[in-house]
């Protein structure tokens, strides 16, 4: 069952509205804008979580971020390699 919907009026620059309409395709402008707003809410929630974590544990350093990125890239390489070997 889908969520109840409401009708809202928003104001945005015409060029952005036209680009969104063009990209919305068969789903339409409402679906496109809904997805964009949902993504922004997810980002806002994540930023709030990061602020709470940093307030409790201190900020994450660039070195820590790079170490985690390196680990992620390595895991992806291993996964790709393992998937290629299994084929």
C-alpha angles and dihedrals in degrees: 000000000000126000119263113262135211133202116242135179117224133176122221137154111284095235091055092047092050092048090049091049091051092049094043090072117172092347090061137217095297093058091046093050092044091055092047093050091046090053091049091051089051090051092048091050091049092049090051090051091049091050091052092047093047092048089054100037106019128252122313111249124230088244091057091048092050092048090053091046090052091050091049093049091048092050091050091050091050092047092050091046092047091048091051091049092051093054 
